[in-house]
């Protein structure tokens, strides 16, 4: 009984602290146009804000309990002052979907409470978690046995919610991932103009069904990247690529993509690919493009400086370039490797049904729609470069078969949410779910 009560309290904690510091009105006035952002947007962007604040404070060695108490009190005060405004946002539809959201989140929380096993990579990330949980200085990260150079933000968030859970249990720290993940699914549905509540619920449940993988909640970081990318495409879909009017919205997307650099090393690659192509395809002035490219470069350099001089270690795992060059002289081995990697990609498509939805949507779009607007070209280019990155990485491994069997599917899963754009484009051009 006490565990059920603690799970409910953890949910209340999430609902409270992620209600601060932005409201829909604040976001609409500062970033979007009138009524662009709703209460789900505000809750999601508050999480992004919290992630950046946590990243900043992770370098200071601030006590996690003190950090929590201050933030929680500020959130409660903020809610009390904005109670009337927030209450107006909860019409009958919002109440129904809020109840559905809470029901799904509690179900996953309960599932994790009954399946406590940490998977293989979970033990590796736990080494960093314990650094923050026990209050050690961040420079102690470089002393962990397994991959000390890996980014630490996911571990910090894990330690934060573990330390501030009522029962002080490890798996409470992992509840953040499913909470953020389910919220992102509710968020992305905002991009569909749906009048039918039942149909909207069915689509939400369908997307969860084809993207839910409980194994990855066993200490892996994949859902952090997967979820953050879905949040980013929510706002990519709001941009008019031919006539963008919102400079702040583009900046927001880049900041959302950048936080992935602090979850896993491949997040740097995704930030470069998805961010660079976004700026390239948007029809903005050349000088503005240069500004955004410099902004991206600044963020990447900042990460290197922080990791090298504040943590004391920086090392992006690089491919074995010698192995790649050797393959040019061994076409037979190159061909075998390409076949093995292709097989692994195909298995990933089947293992994660979200990819099947993407491939189906893309195939139908290419056959029947044939409307190659800039958004379509953007996401298509992202897919090509994403797959190219995967092939190059695995071609450089000497023990490629082992890496294909244990990591390729998770690498494929991380970015699969981005390609929901194909499905949204298909629905848009078929004029399905459009308001009349």
DARAHU-V566635 format. One record per pair of residues at least 6 apart in sequence whose C-alpha atoms are under 7 Angstrom apart, sorted by the first residue. I is the first residue (numbers start at 0). GAP is how many residues later the second one is. D is the distance in whole Angstrom. If there is no record, write none. Layout:
BEGIN
i->I gap->GAP d->D
i->I gap->GAP d->D
END
This chain:
BEGIN
i->5 gap->160 d->6
i->5 gap->161 d->7
i->9 gap->155 d->7
i->15 gap->59 d->6
i->15 gap->60 d->7
i->16 gap->54 d->7
i->16 gap->55 d->6
i->16 gap->58 d->5
i->17 gap->25 d->6
i->17 gap->28 d->5
i->17 gap->29 d->6
i->18 gap->24 d->6
i->18 gap->27 d->7
i->18 gap->56 d->7
i->19 gap->26 d->6
i->19 gap->55 d->5
i->19 gap->58 d->7
i->20 gap->25 d->6
i->21 gap->20 d->6
i->21 gap->24 d->6
i->22 gap->16 d->7
i->22 gap->19 d->5
i->23 gap->13 d->5
i->23 gap->14 d->5
i->23 gap->15 d->6
i->23 gap->18 d->5
i->26 gap->10 d->7
i->27 gap->6 d->6
i->27 gap->7 d->6
i->27 gap->8 d->6
i->27 gap->9 d->6
i->30 gap->217 d->5
i->30 gap->218 d->6
i->31 gap->217 d->7
i->39 gap->147 d->6
i->40 gap->146 d->7
i->47 gap->208 d->7
i->54 gap->98 d->6
i->58 gap->79 d->6
i->60 gap->76 d->6
i->60 gap->77 d->7
i->62 gap->72 d->7
i->63 gap->96 d->6
i->64 gap->98 d->7
i->64 gap->99 d->6
i->104 gap->74 d->6
i->104 gap->77 d->7
i->108 gap->66 d->7
i->115 gap->55 d->7
i->116 gap->101 d->6
i->117 gap->100 d->5
i->117 gap->101 d->6
i->118 gap->99 d->5
i->118 gap->100 d->6
i->120 gap->98 d->7
i->120 gap->99 d->6
i->121 gap->96 d->6
i->121 gap->97 d->4
i->121 gap->98 d->5
i->123 gap->22 d->6
i->124 gap->30 d->6
i->124 gap->94 d->7
i->126 gap->17 d->6
i->127 gap->13 d->6
i->127 gap->16 d->7
i->127 gap->24 d->7
i->127 gap->27 d->6
i->128 gap->26 d->5
i->128 gap->27 d->6
i->128 gap->29 d->6
i->128 gap->30 d->5
i->130 gap->9 d->7
i->130 gap->10 d->7
i->131 gap->24 d->6
i->131 gap->27 d->6
i->132 gap->26 d->5
i->132 gap->30 d->6
i->137 gap->173 d->6
i->138 gap->171 d->7
i->138 gap->172 d->5
i->138 gap->173 d->6
i->140 gap->7 d->6
i->141 gap->6 d->5
i->141 gap->7 d->7
i->141 gap->169 d->7
i->141 gap->170 d->7
i->141 gap->171 d->6
i->148 gap->164 d->6
i->148 gap->165 d->5
i->148 gap->166 d->6
i->149 gap->114 d->6
i->149 gap->115 d->6
i->150 gap->111 d->5
i->150 gap->112 d->6
i->150 gap->113 d->6
i->150 gap->114 d->7
i->151 gap->110 d->6
i->151 gap->111 d->6
i->152 gap->109 d->6
i->152 gap->110 d->6
i->153 gap->67 d->7
i->153 gap->109 d->5
i->157 gap->15 d->4
i->157 gap->16 d->6
i->158 gap->14 d->6
i->159 gap->13 d->7
i->160 gap->11 d->6
i->160 gap->12 d->4
i->161 gap->6 d->6
i->161 gap->7 d->6
i->161 gap->8 d->5
i->161 gap->10 d->5
i->161 gap->11 d->4
i->164 gap->7 d->6
i->176 gap->46 d->6
i->176 gap->47 d->6
i->179 gap->47 d->7
i->180 gap->42 d->7
i->180 gap->46 d->5
i->183 gap->43 d->6
i->183 gap->46 d->6
i->183 gap->47 d->6
i->184 gap->19 d->7
i->185 gap->18 d->7
i->187 gap->46 d->5
i->190 gap->43 d->7
i->191 gap->241 d->7
i->192 gap->240 d->6
i->192 gap->241 d->5
i->192 gap->242 d->6
i->193 gap->6 d->7
i->193 gap->239 d->5
i->193 gap->240 d->7
i->193 gap->241 d->7
i->194 gap->240 d->7
i->209 gap->142 d->7
i->209 gap->143 d->5
i->209 gap->144 d->5
i->210 gap->141 d->7
i->210 gap->142 d->7
i->210 gap->143 d->6
i->215 gap->6 d->7
i->220 gap->42 d->7
i->221 gap->188 d->7
i->221 gap->192 d->6
i->222 gap->191 d->7
i->224 gap->35 d->6
i->224 gap->189 d->6
i->225 gap->188 d->5
i->225 gap->189 d->6
i->225 gap->191 d->6
i->227 gap->28 d->7
i->227 gap->29 d->7
i->228 gap->28 d->7
i->228 gap->186 d->7
i->228 gap->188 d->7
i->228 gap->189 d->6
i->229 gap->187 d->5
i->229 gap->188 d->6
i->231 gap->21 d->5
i->231 gap->24 d->6
i->231 gap->25 d->7
i->232 gap->185 d->6
i->234 gap->18 d->7
i->240 gap->40 d->7
i->240 gap->41 d->5
i->240 gap->42 d->6
i->240 gap->133 d->6
i->240 gap->134 d->7
i->241 gap->40 d->6
i->241 gap->41 d->5
i->242 gap->40 d->6
i->243 gap->39 d->7
i->253 gap->21 d->6
i->256 gap->14 d->5
i->257 gap->13 d->6
i->259 gap->7 d->5
i->259 gap->8 d->7
i->260 gap->6 d->4
i->260 gap->7 d->5
i->264 gap->51 d->7
i->272 gap->109 d->7
i->273 gap->108 d->6
i->276 gap->101 d->6
i->277 gap->100 d->7
i->278 gap->10 d->6
i->280 gap->93 d->6
i->280 gap->97 d->6
i->303 gap->10 d->7
i->306 gap->6 d->6
i->306 gap->7 d->5
i->307 gap->6 d->5
i->318 gap->74 d->6
i->318 gap->77 d->5
i->319 gap->76 d->5
i->319 gap->77 d->6
i->320 gap->75 d->6
i->322 gap->73 d->5
i->322 gap->75 d->7
i->323 gap->71 d->7
i->323 gap->72 d->5
i->326 gap->6 d->7
i->326 gap->7 d->5
i->336 gap->58 d->6
i->340 gap->50 d->7
i->340 gap->63 d->7
i->343 gap->60 d->6
i->343 gap->64 d->7
i->347 gap->61 d->5
i->347 gap->64 d->7
i->348 gap->6 d->5
i->348 gap->7 d->6
i->349 gap->6 d->7
i->351 gap->61 d->7
i->353 gap->62 d->7
i->354 gap->61 d->6
i->357 gap->61 d->6
i->357 gap->62 d->6
i->357 gap->64 d->6
i->357 gap->65 d->7
i->360 gap->61 d->6
i->360 gap->62 d->5
i->360 gap->65 d->6
i->361 gap->60 d->6
i->364 gap->61 d->6
i->378 gap->40 d->7
i->393 gap->6 d->6
END
